[in-house]
């Protein structure tokens, strides 16, 4: 907003004032929640008195908003909060963390059985429809339960509960998952050391992008590369778990940005070196955290614009299950990427729990068929039929198909016969460093 804003501007209308008031109220509630969480941790440290934190997510609020609009979905959230409030006592703290997600802190529950009973009681509130205006709306809730029995930081408690919620949602809608935070000093120390080592590797440029060729299957023409993070030390030891370690922390954001920045620099060099190279695309698998953390998508866009890369030569891939977990936020972030020309890919297609829905719900350009189907297709008629179905639907809807995990000539030939467009795998080429790619492009 301009600093020289005129004093005689019209005052905000009622809707804006209500929005500001609600926003202030939410901030106050969250501040109170964090204060009570800190107090519970202090009490735990002094008296060893356990407590439980529940993260409660309304599963299908995005569909409600899409069908009835944001005003009605907001009313539904308010009604649900009132129902949840009825299950609390004066010593509890219930807060709306963000949109469809609530946190409930209870200091009078100290064992796993009681925590699970509470989760079941909460989910029973969702067995009946909620009356909103003239509509009866059915919802379900997923619950992550973090039973705290040992002192931890506030951020660790929230992380434990968030992981429990993600595990619950991986089981499907309307499920709960319990995480018990026990004293594990050796494990925690080892985990901290691994995180520090990974962070140093990123800073020291020890983790580099490798490039696996993607070809047009019927002509064997090179069309681009998938970018893969390669940590030489870990790969030598056959240990590639650093990606999982990064994914379980916010280190994944730094790692992804590090790889993207280097890959974009390299792509620009390839585009500048020869006119034919200007058709090369790069596909990169990114964490869904880029779709939900504040400012993360904007940072991606800044890197692309800073490196002056043609955005339509980049494909950012996200896993199907992560799409579904972060429905509303994912769609908004993906639309921002597509507005500047970046293509969006659905990775590991067919392994999630709502595959066909993803075709219709998300703004995507590429579908990547998971390697497990490729590996089984010559022995399994079901897997072969599934690949045909994905091919047909994708072509009808204007999506391009990339088949990963091609390991034999027979698989390659069958995919050409099926009319699949693009593919990658060890039969075509292993991931390469940039010098190997330079030699390939010079051929």
N, C-alpha and C positions, 0 to 999 in steps of 0.2 A: 504494500500500500504506500502511496506517495506520502512523504513527510509533510508536505504543504497542503494537506487535506483541508478543504474549505469548511469553516465553522458552520455555515448555513446550510449544509447538506441535510436532506430529509432524514429523520430518525429511522432506525430499523423498523420493519413491520413486525406484527405480532409473531408471525412464524419464525422470523430470525431471532427475536428476543427469547421465545420458548426454546429454540435450538441452543442458544448460548447458555440459557439457564440449565438445560439438561446436561450440556457438555461440562459446565462447572460442577454440577451435582455429581456426575460420574467421576470426575477427577478427585473430588472430595472423598467419595466412597472408596476409590482405589487407594488413596493415601491412608485412609483409616484401616483398610484391609492390610496393607503392608506393615503398618504400625502394630496391629494385633498379631500378625505373623511373626514379627521380630520378638514381640513379648512372649509368644508361645515357645519360641526357640530358646529364649533366655530361661524360661521356666523349666524347659526340658533339660537344659544344661545344669541347672541348680538342683532340681528334684528328681530327674529322670522320669518325669511324667510325660507320657506319649500324647500325641494328638494326630488328627487326620485332616488332610486337605483333599477335597474332591474338586475336580474340574468337570463341569457338566456342559455338554454341547448339544444343542438342539439340532438333530440330524438334517432335517429337510427344510430349513428356513429359506434357503436359496430358491427352492421350488415354490414355496409360498409367495415369496417376493415376486418371482417371475409371473406367477399366475394372478396375484391379487394386488401387487404394487407394494411399495416400501412403507406407505402409511399403515396399511393393515398388518404387515409383518412386524412393524414396530409395536403396534398395539398387542399383537400376539406375544411378543417378548415380555412386555409389561405384565400381561396376564400370567404367563408362565412364572415370572419372578414372584408374583403374589402367591401362587401355589407353592413354590419352593420355600417362601418365607414362612408358610404355615408349618413347615417341618423343623423350624429352627427354634432355639431358646434364646434368652436374653444375652447369654455369653457367647453365642455363635456370631460369625461374620459372613454374610452373604453379599456378594458384589457381582455386578455385571462387568466382566473384564473387557469384552469386546463383542458387540452385536449379539451373536447367538451363543456366547460362551459365558458361563458363570463359574465363580469360585466360591466354595463353601468351606470355611474353617471351623472345625469343631474340636474343642479341647476336652470334652467329656467322653470321648471315645478313645480307648487305649488298646484295643485288640482288633485283629483282622476280622473275626466273625461279626463283630458289631459294625465295623466299617462296611462290610459287604451287605449286611442287613439294611443299613441306611441307604446304600446305593439301590438296592431292590425296592425299597419304599419310595425313593425318588422316582424310579422308573415306573412305578405303579401309577403315579400321577398322570402319566402319559398314555394310559390304557384307554382313556375316554377322550372324546373330542373336546376342543376348547371353543367356546362360543365367542366369536369376534364379529361385531356388527351383526349381519344376518347370515353369517357363515359358521358352519361347524368344521373345524380343521383338526385333522389327526396329525400328531407328531410323535417322534420317538426321541430318546436321548441316549447318548453315549457318555460313559463316566470313567474318568481316570482317577483311581484312588491311591493316594500316597500316604501310607502310615509311617509317621516319623517316630523312630525309637532311639535315635542317636543324633547328637548335635550336628547340624549342617548349616551352610549359609542360606540366606533367603533365596538366592538365585538357584542353588542346588535343589531346594525343596520344590520350587516352581518347575524346574526342569524334570524332576522325578515324576511330578504329577502330569506334566505335558507328555512325557514318554508313555506313561500309563494310559493316557487318553488316546494317543496314537495307536497303541497296541489294542485298545478296545475297538477302535474304528476299523482296524485291519480285520477284525473278526466279523464285521458287518454292522449294520445299524442296530441300535437298541441293546448294546452289550456293555459290560464293565470289565475293568482290568485292575488288579491290585498290585501295587509296588510297595514293598516293605523296605524302608531305608534302615538297614542294620549297621552297626559299627564295623567298617571294613577299612581300617587305616592303611594296610599294606596295599590293598587293591586301589584305594583312592590315590595313594602316593604314586603308584605305578602309572595310573591313568594320567595324573598331572604331568609326570615326566614324559610320557608319550606325546601329550599335547604340546608341551614345550619343544620337544624334538621336531614335531611336525611343523610348528610355527617357525622354528629356525630354518628348517629345510626350505620353506617358502621364501623367507627373507633372503637366504643365501643362494636362491635360484637353483637349488638341487632338484626341484621337481619341474619337469619340462613337458611341453606338449609333444606327443607323438601322433602320427597321422596314419590312419588306416584307409587305404584307397577304397572308394565306392565307384562301381562301374555301371554302365548301361549294359544289362545282361545280354541282350540280343546282338550287340556289336562289340562288346568288350571295351568300349570307349570309356576313358577315365572322365568322371564328371565332378569328383571332389574327394574329400577326406572326412572321416570322423576324427575329431580331436580327442585324445585320450591322455590323461595325466599319468606321467611316468616318473617314478622315484627310483633312480638307478639302484640305490642301496637296497631298497625293499624288494625290487624286482629280482635282484641277484639272489636274494634269500627265499624267493618264491612266496613273498608276503605282500599281498596287495590290500591288506585290511586298513591301510591308512585312509582310504576313501570312506569307509564305514566310521572310523574314528572322527574324521572331519565332519561327516554328516550328522553325527550325534552331538556336535557342538557348533557354535557359530564360526568355527574355523573354515567350514565349507564355503562360506561366502568369500573369505580371503583367498582360498585356494582356487575357486572358480574364476574370480576376477584376475588372479595372477595368470592362469592358463589362458583366459580369453584375451587378455592384453597382449601376451606373447604371440598367440595364434593370429590375432588381427594384424600385428606388425609383420608377421611372416607372409600372411595372405597378401598384404599390400605389396611386398617385395615381389612375390610371384606374379601378381597382376601387372606390375611395372616392367618385369623382365621380358615378357613376350606377349604379343597380342592374343595368342591362343589361350594363354593362362587366365585371361580375364573372365572366362566362363566357369572357372573353378569355384565350387562352393565348399564351405566348412560346416559340418554339423557338430554340435557340442551338447552333451548331456549335462543339464544343470540341476541343482537342488531346487525343490519347490520353495525354499526359503526366499529365493529371489522374487517370488510372486506374492509373498505375504509380509515381509519386513518393510517397514517404512523407508522409502528412498532407495531400495535395492534395485528396482527396475530402472529408475532414473539413472543410477550409477552405470548400469549396463548400457543404456542409451548414450551416456556421456562418453564412455570408452569408444563406442562405435563411431560417434561423431568426431571425437578427438583424433582417431586414427584415419578418418576419412575413408572408411571402408564402405563400398556399396552395400547397404543393409540387406538387399535381396539376395546377396551371396552368402548370407548367414542363416543357419537353421538351428534354433535353440530347442533342444528336445527335453521333455519332462516325462517322468514315468506316469503311467496311467493311474495307479493307485494314489499318487500324490495329487493329481488333478482332482480326484474325487474327494480327498480329505479337505481340500481348501477351495471348494467349489466357487463361492461368490468372489473371493479375493483373487483366485486364479484367473477367472474370466476377465476381470478388469485389468489386471496386469498384462495378460496376453494381448488384449486389445491395444494397449499402449505400444507394445513391441510391434505389432502388425501395422499400426498407424505410420511408423517410420519406415516400414518395408521389410522388417525382419520376418522370416518364415518360422512357423512353429511346428514342431514334430511331436508326435505321440509315441514315446519309446516303450519297448517291451509289450507291444499290444497283444492282448489275449490272455495276459496273466493276471489281470485285475478282476474286480468283482462287478463291474458295470460297463463292460467293454463297448457294447453297441450304443449305450447312452452317451458315451464320450464323443462319438461321431457327431451327434446332434447338438450337444451342449457347448462344445468348446470350439473356438476359432483356430482350426488347425489346417496345415498345408501338406504335411507328410505323415505317413503312418509307418512305423518300423515294426515288422513282424519279428517276434522274439525267436532267438536261435533254437529254443527247445522244440518248436514246431518244425523248423528246418531239419533238425537232427533226426526227427522221427518220421518225416513225411513219406519216405520211401518204404517204410515198414508199417505205417499206420494210415489206413484210409480216412480215418477221422481227421487226422492232422492235415492230410492232403486236401480234404474237403474244406476244412477251415480256411486254409490259405486261399483256396478258390473264392470262398465267400468274401473274405477280406478284400481280395483283388477286385471282385465285382462291385461291392459296395463303395470302395474307395474310388474306383473309376467313375461310377455313377455320380458321386458327390464331388468330383474334381480333386481328390487327394492323390498325391503320388505315393507309391509304395516302395519301401526299401526293405529287402530281406537280409537279415544278418545271420551269421553263423554258417555260411556256405563253406563246407570243408572238403567236398569231393566234386569230381567232374560230373558224376551222375546227378548230384543235387543241382548243380549249375544247369545242366541240360534240361532237367525236369522243370525248373523254374522258368526257363526260356519257353518251354512248351506251354506252360500255364499262362504265359503273357505277363509275368511280373517284370516291372521296369528296371529297378535298380537293386544292386546287391553288394555285399561285402562279406569277408570271411577269410580264413587262413588259406583256402584254395586259391583265392584271388591274390591276396598279399597280406603279410603280417604288418602290424603297425611299424612305422618308420620314423627316424628322426628327420630333421629338416634337410640335412645334407643328403640323405638317401632320396628324399623327395626331389631335391634339386637335380640329382642324376636322372631320376625317372622322367622329369619334365624336359630334360635335355635330349631324351631319346627321339 
